[in-house]
Amino acid sequence: MSVGIPRALLYYLHFPYWRRFFQELGIKVILSPPTTARILNQGAAVTVDEVCAPVKVFFGHVLELKDQVDCMLVPRYVSVERGAYICPKLMGLPDMLSHSQTSLPPLFSPNIDLRRGSLAWLSPLLEARRFFSRSASSIGRAYYRSLQEGRRLERQLLTGLTPEEAFHGLKHRRLPGKRLRVALLGHAYNVYDPTLSMNLADHLRALDIDVCTAEMLPSEKVAWGLACRDGKELFWTLSKRILGAGMYYLKHPHEVDGLITLSSFGCGLESLVGDLLARAARKAELPFMLLNIDEHRGEAGPVTRAEAFVDMIRGRSTNARNIPTHGDAVARTAGAP
């Protein structure tokens, strides 16, 4: 038996969990290829205009896999932590797929809802037992081993690896020496998807810039960033991570030279977080840029803006190094003839 996993949306955060889970059950995992313009376009052709580009990408990956697998993993994500929610479109993803396509393989759509604590995982485990006809002991063993795999992933991301590098054992070549550093923040499925992000991280690295993301920041620092801001607490898990990471960097400007947020056009949650970070960046006087993306892609504009942004922070850094300190000025004055 084989299960297809679309390389989109929460794949970038949860793939190791599911891969290990299915492997422990003796189920073959088939992963769709990296996103291309063709996959994006075929997803956009079967969805309504109102959904964001990441959801259209997900549909494209499902169509890419549908004739290769016996079933498809499409979880119904409601909540992955107590007191918070996932995006509403991810909650309705199985229904959207079922009503838009009639030739899909069976969908394995466990209901992930942890608002009341981790024991809520029992429900999706029971669904897996019925769907795959496996024993309760084998399902439980697969679940606990998948948690171990997830913890290992979190440790790898903190070292600076991207999810793809961590998932597939790749190594990112980093040049030695002190370089400028930019925080690239956004939903993981935007930041790490090569087509949606237009390879922005690679373009920045080609400009001799170190890139850090929200996933590379320890959870306690993200929580600190959320705690230091005034205002109502967010109850969207993914947006909390972006906002917390951004606020942490803005309160520690010595750790980054600039901040870029990557946002999907039409995403209400990202537009809110982007505005909050833009206001905080103005107060902190840290260079900030917001990039909106959708399926009407073209690399020239965003890449040109990224290059201009890098030129700005590079000039700002150079000017800062050339400005004499008060002590230097006093010393030169005292030694003047």
GIWO-V737676 format. One record per pair of residues at least 24 apart in sequence whose C-alpha atoms are under 7 Angstrom apart, sorted by the first residue. I is the first residue (numbers start at 0). J is the second residue. D is the distance in Angstrom with one decimal. If there is no record, write none. Layout:
i: (I | I)
j: (J | J)
d: (D | D)
This chain:
i: (0 | 0 | 0 | 1 | 1 | 1 | 1 | 1 | 1 | 1 | 2 | 2 | 2 | 2 | 2 | 2 | 2 | 2 | 2 | 3 | 3 | 3 | 3 | 3 | 3 | 3 | 3 | 4 | 4 | 4 | 4 | 4 | 5 | 5 | 5 | 5 | 5 | 6 | 6 | 6 | 6 | 6 | 7 | 7 | 7 | 8 | 8 | 8 | 9 | 11 | 11 | 11 | 15 | 15 | 15 | 16 | 16 | 16 | 16 | 17 | 19 | 20 | 20 | 20 | 23 | 24 | 24 | 31 | 31 | 31 | 34 | 34 | 34 | 35 | 36 | 39 | 45 | 51 | 51 | 51 | 51 | 52 | 52 | 52 | 53 | 65 | 65 | 69 | 70 | 70 | 70 | 70 | 71 | 71 | 71 | 71 | 72 | 72 | 72 | 73 | 73 | 73 | 74 | 74 | 74 | 74 | 75 | 75 | 75 | 75 | 76 | 76 | 76 | 77 | 77 | 78 | 78 | 78 | 78 | 79 | 79 | 79 | 80 | 80 | 81 | 81 | 81 | 81 | 82 | 82 | 83 | 83 | 83 | 83 | 84 | 84 | 84 | 85 | 85 | 85 | 156 | 156 | 157 | 157 | 157 | 158 | 159 | 178 | 178 | 178 | 179 | 179 | 179 | 180 | 180 | 180 | 180 | 180 | 181 | 181 | 181 | 181 | 181 | 181 | 181 | 181 | 182 | 182 | 182 | 182 | 182 | 182 | 182 | 183 | 183 | 183 | 183 | 183 | 183 | 184 | 184 | 184 | 184 | 184 | 184 | 185 | 185 | 185 | 185 | 186 | 189 | 190 | 195 | 197 | 213 | 213 | 213 | 216 | 220 | 221 | 223 | 238 | 238 | 238 | 242 | 242 | 245 | 249 | 249 | 256 | 257 | 257 | 257 | 257 | 258 | 258 | 258 | 259 | 259 | 259 | 260 | 260 | 260 | 261 | 261 | 261 | 262 | 262 | 262 | 263 | 263 | 263 | 264 | 264 | 264 | 286)
j: (26 | 27 | 69 | 26 | 27 | 28 | 29 | 68 | 69 | 70 | 26 | 27 | 28 | 29 | 68 | 69 | 70 | 71 | 72 | 28 | 29 | 30 | 64 | 68 | 70 | 71 | 72 | 29 | 30 | 31 | 71 | 72 | 30 | 31 | 57 | 60 | 61 | 30 | 31 | 32 | 33 | 60 | 56 | 57 | 188 | 53 | 57 | 188 | 188 | 162 | 187 | 188 | 148 | 149 | 166 | 145 | 146 | 148 | 149 | 145 | 145 | 141 | 142 | 145 | 141 | 137 | 141 | 60 | 63 | 64 | 192 | 193 | 194 | 194 | 194 | 294 | 99 | 263 | 264 | 265 | 266 | 263 | 293 | 294 | 188 | 103 | 104 | 104 | 104 | 105 | 106 | 107 | 104 | 105 | 106 | 107 | 106 | 107 | 108 | 106 | 107 | 108 | 107 | 108 | 109 | 110 | 108 | 109 | 110 | 111 | 110 | 111 | 112 | 111 | 112 | 111 | 112 | 113 | 114 | 111 | 112 | 113 | 113 | 114 | 113 | 114 | 115 | 116 | 114 | 234 | 114 | 234 | 235 | 236 | 234 | 235 | 236 | 235 | 236 | 237 | 214 | 215 | 215 | 216 | 217 | 215 | 215 | 207 | 208 | 209 | 208 | 209 | 256 | 208 | 209 | 210 | 255 | 256 | 208 | 209 | 210 | 211 | 255 | 256 | 257 | 258 | 210 | 211 | 212 | 255 | 257 | 258 | 259 | 210 | 211 | 212 | 258 | 259 | 260 | 212 | 213 | 241 | 259 | 260 | 261 | 241 | 260 | 261 | 262 | 237 | 261 | 261 | 292 | 298 | 240 | 241 | 244 | 244 | 247 | 247 | 247 | 268 | 269 | 272 | 272 | 276 | 276 | 280 | 283 | 312 | 285 | 286 | 287 | 312 | 286 | 287 | 288 | 287 | 288 | 289 | 288 | 289 | 290 | 289 | 290 | 291 | 290 | 291 | 292 | 291 | 292 | 293 | 291 | 292 | 293 | 312)
d: (5.6 | 6.2 | 6.3 | 5.6 | 4.5 | 5.8 | 6.9 | 5.4 | 5.3 | 6.7 | 6.9 | 6.2 | 5.2 | 6.1 | 5.6 | 6.0 | 5.0 | 5.4 | 6.6 | 6.1 | 4.8 | 5.9 | 6.3 | 5.7 | 6.3 | 4.7 | 6.1 | 6.3 | 5.1 | 6.6 | 6.4 | 5.6 | 6.2 | 5.4 | 6.5 | 5.2 | 5.8 | 6.5 | 5.6 | 6.9 | 6.6 | 6.6 | 6.6 | 5.2 | 6.3 | 6.4 | 6.6 | 5.0 | 6.7 | 6.0 | 6.1 | 6.1 | 6.2 | 6.0 | 6.7 | 4.6 | 6.3 | 6.1 | 5.5 | 6.9 | 5.2 | 4.9 | 5.9 | 5.3 | 5.2 | 6.8 | 6.6 | 6.2 | 6.7 | 6.2 | 6.8 | 6.6 | 5.9 | 5.9 | 6.8 | 7.0 | 6.9 | 6.5 | 6.7 | 5.8 | 6.4 | 6.7 | 5.3 | 5.6 | 6.9 | 5.8 | 6.2 | 6.1 | 5.1 | 4.9 | 5.7 | 6.7 | 6.5 | 6.3 | 4.9 | 5.9 | 6.0 | 5.0 | 6.3 | 6.2 | 6.0 | 5.0 | 6.9 | 4.3 | 5.1 | 6.4 | 5.7 | 6.0 | 4.9 | 6.0 | 6.3 | 4.9 | 6.7 | 5.8 | 5.0 | 6.3 | 4.5 | 5.2 | 5.9 | 6.9 | 6.3 | 5.2 | 5.3 | 5.8 | 5.8 | 4.1 | 5.8 | 5.7 | 5.2 | 6.9 | 6.6 | 4.6 | 5.4 | 5.8 | 6.2 | 4.9 | 5.8 | 5.8 | 6.0 | 6.9 | 6.3 | 5.3 | 4.4 | 6.2 | 6.7 | 6.9 | 5.7 | 6.7 | 6.1 | 6.5 | 5.3 | 6.2 | 6.3 | 5.6 | 4.6 | 5.9 | 5.0 | 5.5 | 6.9 | 6.2 | 5.2 | 6.4 | 5.5 | 5.7 | 4.9 | 5.6 | 5.9 | 4.8 | 5.7 | 6.5 | 6.4 | 4.8 | 6.1 | 6.5 | 6.0 | 5.2 | 6.2 | 4.9 | 5.9 | 5.5 | 6.0 | 6.1 | 6.2 | 4.7 | 6.2 | 5.9 | 5.6 | 5.0 | 6.2 | 6.6 | 6.9 | 6.7 | 6.9 | 6.0 | 6.6 | 6.1 | 5.4 | 7.0 | 6.6 | 6.5 | 6.8 | 6.7 | 6.9 | 6.8 | 6.1 | 7.0 | 6.6 | 6.4 | 6.3 | 6.5 | 6.0 | 4.8 | 5.9 | 6.8 | 6.3 | 4.9 | 6.5 | 5.7 | 4.8 | 5.8 | 6.4 | 4.9 | 6.2 | 6.2 | 5.0 | 6.1 | 6.1 | 4.8 | 6.1 | 5.6 | 5.0 | 6.0 | 5.6 | 5.6 | 5.6 | 6.9)
